[in-house]
Amino acid sequence: MVLNDLLGGELIRGEVHVNGERVDYHWWNRLGMGIEIDLTREQFGPEEVVTGGVVIPRPPVTEWRRLRQEYELLRDRVLEKLDRQQATASAAVSRQPA
């Protein structure tokens, strides 16, 4: 969701199967031109298979029941880190001779 905040695109939801039975869902992002980015696929073991992948409209944060606090903490940390990196890059550019 944080990646979707930053880059937009579509949210994709697939099903996680173990021994042919759905045990959970897995989400990832699709950017323009069909480029898919999945930063957490490695969390699954060899017995877990992610299948399908359908576009799901992003639910408003106010409707999230699970993981809202974790999302907000991660989002804030990522944005803080990006702000620091941008400030550092801007300072380096301003120190270069004209």
Rosetta blueprint (number, residue, H / E / L):
1 M L
2 V H
3 L H
4 N H
5 D H
6 L H
7 L H
8 G L
9 G L
10 E E
11 L E
12 I E
13 R E
14 G E
15 E E
16 V E
17 H E
18 V E
19 N L
20 G L
21 E E
22 R E
23 V E
24 D E
25 Y E
26 H E
27 W E
28 W E
29 N E
30 R E
31 L L
32 G H
33 M H
34 G H
35 I L
36 E E
37 I E
38 D L
39 L L
40 T L
41 R H
42 E H
43 Q H
44 F L
45 G L
46 P L
47 E L
48 E E
49 V E
50 V E
51 T E
52 G E
53 G E
54 V E
55 V E
56 I E
57 P L
58 R L
59 P L
60 P L
61 V H
62 T H
63 E H
64 W L
65 R L
66 R L
67 L L
68 R H
69 Q H
70 E H
71 Y H
72 E H
73 L H
74 L H
75 R H
76 D H
77 R H
78 V H
79 L H
80 E H
81 K H
82 L H
83 D H
84 R H
85 Q H
86 Q H
87 A H
88 T H
89 A H
90 S H
91 A H
92 A H
93 V H
94 S H
95 R H
96 Q L
97 P L
98 A L
